[in-house]
Amino acid sequence: MGAKKYVVELSEEDRNTLEWFISTGERKSEDNTRARILLKADDGLTDSEISEHVGCHPKTVANTREAYCDRGLAAIHRRKPDREYDVKMDGHAEAHLIRLACSEPPEGHARWTLHLLADELVTLDEIDFESISHETVRQRLKKHPETASL
């Protein structure tokens, strides 16, 4: 079998940080598992040996090694800290959402639901949305106490 593409070589400082991380505080078990994987990988164990010691799938070991090579110690946390999202709803669209949420619900409905609001926003000519999720609607309405009765 060829050489591993992602080799974990911890500095003394990184090793001490990981050992401290595992031994202190309440942490997510997944984060502790990834920290233990990095320590075992630095000791030179194979992916299958590490997976047996740590109690995870060998693919988890490979993914953690790759993440460490890409992001350093931030790899012990699942999410990438530098994720960016495009803001879909600007202030203009938000104003339309609030106006709509405060208006009378469509015929046949006692009140607006998040799904109804999302569907109605897509149909408005003033706003150019191909789609919008009810979760985006919920998050935006949550910021406005005047819509709390919805």
C-alpha positions in Angstrom: 0.0 0.0 0.0 1.3 3.5 -0.9 2.2 6.3 1.5 -0.7 8.2 3.1 -1.6 11.4 1.4 -2.5 13.2 4.7 0.1 12.6 7.4 -0.4 13.9 10.9 2.7 15.3 12.5 1.9 17.2 15.7 4.1 19.7 17.2 4.8 19.4 20.9 2.5 22.3 21.5 -0.3 20.8 19.4 0.0 17.4 21.2 -0.2 19.2 24.6 -3.2 21.1 23.5 -5.0 18.0 22.3 -4.2 16.1 25.5 -5.4 19.0 27.6 -8.6 19.2 25.4 -9.4 15.6 26.0 -8.8 15.7 29.8 -10.6 18.9 30.7 -14.1 20.1 30.6 -17.3 18.8 29.0 -16.9 18.6 25.3 -18.8 17.0 22.4 -17.9 13.4 22.2 -17.2 13.8 18.4 -14.7 16.5 19.2 -12.9 14.3 21.7 -12.9 11.4 19.2 -11.3 13.6 16.6 -8.7 14.8 19.1 -7.9 11.2 20.1 -7.6 10.3 16.4 -5.0 13.0 15.8 -3.0 11.8 18.8 -3.1 8.2 17.6 -2.3 9.2 14.1 0.8 11.1 15.3 1.9 8.0 17.1 2.1 6.3 13.7 -0.9 3.9 14.0 -2.8 2.9 10.8 -6.4 4.0 10.2 -7.8 0.6 11.1 -5.8 0.5 14.3 -6.9 4.0 15.3 -10.5 3.1 14.5 -10.3 0.1 16.8 -8.7 2.1 19.6 -11.0 5.1 19.3 -14.2 3.2 18.4 -15.1 4.8 15.1 -15.1 4.0 11.4 -11.8 4.1 9.5 -13.3 6.7 7.1 -13.7 9.0 10.1 -10.0 8.6 10.8 -9.1 9.4 7.2 -11.5 12.4 7.2 -10.0 13.7 10.4 -6.4 13.4 9.1 -7.4 15.3 6.0 -9.1 18.0 7.9 -6.0 18.4 10.2 -3.8 18.8 7.1 -6.2 21.4 5.7 -7.2 23.3 8.9 -4.8 22.4 11.7 -6.2 21.9 15.2 -9.5 23.5 14.1 -10.1 20.0 12.6 -11.3 18.7 15.9 -14.5 20.7 15.4 -16.8 19.5 12.7 -17.8 22.8 11.2 -15.4 25.0 9.3 -15.2 28.3 11.1 -14.9 30.3 7.9 -18.1 29.2 6.3 -19.9 32.0 4.5 -23.5 32.2 3.4 -25.0 34.5 0.8 -27.6 36.7 2.4 -30.8 35.9 0.4 -33.1 38.4 2.0 -32.1 42.1 2.1 -33.8 44.9 4.0 -36.2 45.5 1.1 -37.4 41.9 1.0 -37.6 41.8 4.8 -39.9 44.9 4.8 -42.2 43.1 2.4 -42.1 40.0 4.6 -43.1 42.0 7.7 -45.9 43.8 5.8 -47.1 40.5 4.5 -47.0 38.8 7.9 -49.0 41.6 9.5 -51.7 41.5 6.8 -54.7 39.3 6.6 -54.0 35.7 5.8 -55.1 34.2 2.5 -58.7 33.1 2.2 -59.3 29.7 3.8 -56.5 30.2 6.4 -57.0 31.5 9.9 -53.4 32.9 10.1 -50.1 33.0 8.2 -47.8 30.1 8.5 -44.1 30.2 7.7 -44.7 28.0 4.6 -47.5 30.3 3.4 -45.3 33.4 3.9 -42.4 31.8 2.0 -44.6 30.7 -0.9 -46.2 34.2 -1.1 -42.9 36.0 -1.0 -41.8 34.0 -4.1 -44.9 35.2 -6.0 -44.4 38.9 -5.3 -43.3 41.0 -8.3 -41.4 43.5 -6.1 -39.0 40.8 -4.9 -36.9 38.6 -7.2 -36.8 35.2 -5.5 -36.8 31.8 -7.2 -37.3 30.2 -3.8 -37.0 30.9 -0.2 -37.2 28.5 2.8 -39.6 28.8 5.6 -36.6 28.7 7.9 -35.2 31.9 6.4 -38.7 33.4 7.0 -38.7 32.2 10.6 -35.3 33.6 11.3 -36.1 37.0 9.9 -39.5 37.2 11.7 -37.8 36.2 15.0 -35.8 39.5 14.8 -39.0 41.5 14.8 -41.1 41.5 18.0 -44.1 43.1 16.3 -44.6 39.8 14.4 -44.5 37.6 17.6 -48.2 36.7 17.4 -47.6 34.7 14.2 
